[in-house]
């Protein structure tokens, strides 16, 4: 199904959730052994515990006997108040390997870039993947607001020197291991940049898992199934 003109975003929430579900169905059977894919609202930064035993051996040295501690005393805080946190409801597809986040697919929503603070917050979110060594596919089907592009913001922040990439687009980033770069250390970044066009089929784009392995994502097939299920013509 060709890409719709998303200047009317009223059906997007349904397409967004269903497209993520279709992407999950596409990715899961194509992952190598040991990898897992799931849809979540925040990146899962968890430790693999396996059978509950530590993965390093700690040798304990018996010291002199120590007197048992006295009863615990709770110290009253100087002040107690309520912190205001804004939960991030944006969902994404995450791929992990034994509990370590490896790759993500993010579908940009209009609210991710409708205000200056939203643009800054989600740019930090997307850049955060790459800075943590997580491969990222970023898909933005919304051409508005004019003159703004997350792909351009990320290119400028990372010094990639990419030509302008106005939305709609799909960009996939592969992050390598740190290497010497001048007097400091740098991170190799490979990318696949695909402009999208209203009325045009969506392309296939690789989602890297490491430098030699990727899952090729059929954006057209997965988008078609999502749009069909919300009766989007």
C-alpha positions as CSV (number, residue, x, y, z in Angstrom):
1,X,0.0,0.0,0.0
2,X,1.5,3.4,-1.0
3,X,2.2,5.9,1.7
4,X,-0.8,8.0,2.7
5,X,-0.8,11.8,2.9
6,X,-0.5,12.2,6.7
7,X,-1.4,15.9,6.8
8,X,-4.6,14.5,8.4
9,X,-3.3,12.6,11.4
10,X,-6.6,11.5,13.0
11,X,-6.0,7.8,12.2
12,X,-2.4,7.8,13.2
13,X,-2.7,6.5,16.7
14,X,-4.3,3.3,15.5
15,X,-1.9,2.9,12.6
16,X,1.0,3.5,15.0
17,X,0.1,0.7,17.4
18,X,-0.8,-1.7,14.6
19,X,2.3,-0.9,12.6
20,X,4.5,-1.7,15.6
21,X,2.6,-4.9,16.0
22,X,3.2,-5.8,12.4
23,X,6.9,-4.9,12.7
24,X,7.1,-7.2,15.7
25,X,5.6,-10.0,13.8
26,X,8.0,-9.4,11.0
27,X,11.1,-9.2,13.1
28,X,10.7,-12.0,15.6
29,X,10.9,-15.0,13.3
30,X,13.9,-13.5,11.5
31,X,16.1,-12.9,14.5
32,X,19.1,-15.1,15.1
33,X,19.1,-17.4,18.2
34,X,19.5,-15.5,21.4
35,X,17.8,-12.3,20.2
36,X,14.4,-11.2,21.4
37,X,12.0,-8.5,20.1
38,X,9.2,-6.8,22.0
39,X,7.2,-3.6,22.0
40,X,7.8,-1.3,25.0
41,X,7.4,2.2,26.2
42,X,10.9,2.7,27.4
43,X,14.2,1.0,26.5
44,X,14.8,-2.0,28.8
45,X,18.1,-1.6,30.4
46,X,18.2,-4.8,32.4
47,X,20.9,-7.3,33.4
48,X,20.7,-10.9,32.4
49,X,20.5,-13.0,35.5
50,X,20.1,-16.5,34.0
51,X,19.6,-19.0,36.9
52,X,20.0,-16.3,39.5
53,X,23.7,-16.9,40.0
54,X,26.2,-14.1,39.4
55,X,28.3,-14.3,36.2
56,X,31.5,-13.4,38.0
57,X,33.0,-15.3,40.9
58,X,33.6,-13.3,44.1
59,X,35.9,-14.8,46.6
60,X,35.0,-14.0,50.2
61,X,37.7,-13.7,52.8
62,X,36.7,-14.4,56.4
63,X,37.6,-11.5,58.6
64,X,37.6,-11.2,62.4
65,X,34.3,-11.6,64.1
66,X,32.2,-8.4,64.1
67,X,29.7,-7.5,66.8
68,X,26.1,-7.6,65.6
69,X,24.8,-4.2,64.6
70,X,22.4,-2.3,66.9
71,X,18.8,-1.6,65.9
72,X,18.4,0.4,62.7
73,X,17.4,4.0,63.2
74,X,15.4,5.8,60.5
75,X,16.6,9.4,60.0
76,X,13.9,11.9,59.2
77,X,14.5,13.7,55.9
78,X,15.1,17.4,55.9
79,X,12.2,17.9,53.5
80,X,9.7,15.7,51.6
81,X,7.8,16.8,48.5
82,X,6.4,15.4,45.3
83,X,8.5,15.3,42.1
84,X,6.6,15.9,38.8
85,X,7.7,13.3,36.2
86,X,6.1,13.2,32.8
87,X,5.7,9.6,31.7
88,X,6.8,8.9,28.1
89,X,4.0,6.9,26.5
90,X,5.8,6.6,23.2
91,X,6.2,2.9,22.3
92,X,8.9,1.5,20.2
93,X,10.1,-1.9,19.0
94,X,13.2,-3.1,20.9
95,X,15.5,-6.0,20.2
96,X,17.7,-7.4,22.9
97,X,20.3,-10.1,23.3
98,X,20.4,-11.8,26.7
99,X,19.0,-8.7,28.4
100,X,21.1,-6.1,26.5
101,X,19.3,-3.6,24.3
102,X,20.8,-4.1,20.8
103,X,18.5,-2.3,18.3
104,X,15.3,-0.3,18.2
105,X,12.7,0.9,15.7
106,X,11.0,4.2,16.4
107,X,8.0,5.5,14.5
108,X,7.8,9.3,14.9
109,X,4.4,10.7,16.0
110,X,3.2,14.3,15.4
111,X,3.4,15.0,19.1
112,X,7.1,14.2,19.1
113,X,7.8,17.4,17.2
114,X,4.8,19.7,17.6
115,X,6.6,21.9,20.2
116,X,10.2,23.0,20.8
117,X,10.5,21.1,24.0
118,X,9.1,17.9,22.3
119,X,11.6,18.2,19.5
120,X,14.5,18.6,22.0
121,X,13.2,15.7,24.2
122,X,12.8,13.2,21.4
123,X,16.0,14.2,19.6
124,X,17.7,13.4,22.9
125,X,15.8,10.1,23.0
126,X,16.9,9.0,19.5
127,X,20.5,10.2,20.0
128,X,20.6,8.4,23.3
129,X,20.2,5.0,21.5
130,X,23.3,5.7,19.3
131,X,25.3,7.1,22.2
132,X,24.6,3.9,24.1
133,X,25.7,1.8,21.1
134,X,22.2,0.8,20.1
135,X,21.3,0.5,16.4
136,X,18.3,2.5,15.4
137,X,15.8,2.7,12.6
138,X,13.8,5.9,12.6
139,X,10.7,6.3,10.5
140,X,8.9,9.6,10.1
141,X,5.9,9.8,7.7
142,X,4.9,13.3,8.7
143,X,6.1,16.2,6.5
144,X,5.1,18.8,9.1
145,X,6.3,21.0,10.7
146,X,8.1,22.4,7.6
147,X,11.8,22.9,8.0
148,X,12.4,20.4,10.8
149,X,13.9,17.0,10.5
150,X,15.1,14.6,13.3
151,X,17.5,13.1,10.7
152,X,19.1,16.5,10.2
153,X,19.2,17.2,13.9
154,X,21.0,13.9,14.6
155,X,23.4,14.4,11.7
156,X,24.3,17.9,13.0
157,X,24.7,16.7,16.6
158,X,26.9,13.7,15.6
159,X,28.8,15.6,13.0
160,X,27.9,13.1,10.3
161,X,27.7,15.7,7.5
162,X,24.7,14.2,5.8
163,X,22.8,16.1,3.2
164,X,19.4,17.5,4.3
165,X,16.8,14.7,4.8
166,X,13.3,16.3,5.1
167,X,10.5,14.1,6.2
168,X,8.9,11.8,5.3
169,X,11.9,9.4,5.5
170,X,13.3,6.2,7.0
171,X,16.8,6.2,8.3
172,X,18.6,3.2,9.8
173,X,21.8,3.7,11.9
174,X,24.4,1.1,12.6
175,X,26.8,1.9,15.5
176,X,30.3,0.4,15.7
177,X,32.8,0.0,18.5
178,X,34.7,3.2,19.6
179,X,37.8,3.9,17.5
180,X,40.6,6.6,17.8
181,X,39.4,9.8,16.1
182,X,42.0,12.5,16.2
183,X,43.0,13.1,19.8
184,X,39.8,11.6,21.1
185,X,37.7,8.5,20.5
186,X,34.9,8.3,18.0
187,X,32.1,5.9,17.1
188,X,31.7,4.6,13.5
189,X,28.2,5.2,12.3
190,X,26.9,3.6,9.1
191,X,23.4,4.6,7.8
192,X,20.8,3.8,5.2
193,X,18.8,6.9,4.3
194,X,15.6,6.4,2.3
195,X,13.3,9.3,1.4
196,X,9.6,8.4,1.4
197,X,7.0,9.8,-1.0
198,X,3.2,10.2,-0.6
199,X,1.6,7.7,-3.0
200,X,4.8,5.7,-3.4
201,X,5.6,2.2,-2.0
202,X,7.7,2.1,1.1
203,X,11.2,0.6,0.8
204,X,13.0,-2.3,2.5
205,X,15.4,-1.0,5.1
206,X,17.9,-3.1,7.2
207,X,17.8,-3.0,11.0
208,X,21.4,-3.8,12.0
209,X,22.1,-6.2,14.9
210,X,25.9,-6.0,14.6
211,X,28.4,-5.1,11.9
212,X,27.7,-8.3,9.9
213,X,24.0,-9.1,10.7
214,X,20.8,-7.3,10.0
215,X,17.1,-8.0,9.6
216,X,15.7,-6.5,6.4
217,X,12.4,-4.7,7.3
218,X,9.7,-4.6,4.6
219,X,8.1,-1.3,5.5
220,X,5.6,-1.6,2.7
221,X,4.2,-5.0,3.8
222,X,4.0,-4.1,7.5
223,X,2.5,-0.6,6.8
224,X,0.0,-2.1,4.4
225,X,-1.3,-4.6,7.0
226,X,-1.5,-1.9,9.7
227,X,-3.4,0.6,7.4
228,X,-5.7,-2.2,6.2
229,X,-6.8,-3.0,9.8
230,X,-7.9,0.6,10.5
231,X,-9.7,0.7,7.1
232,X,-7.4,3.4,5.8
233,X,-7.9,3.7,2.1
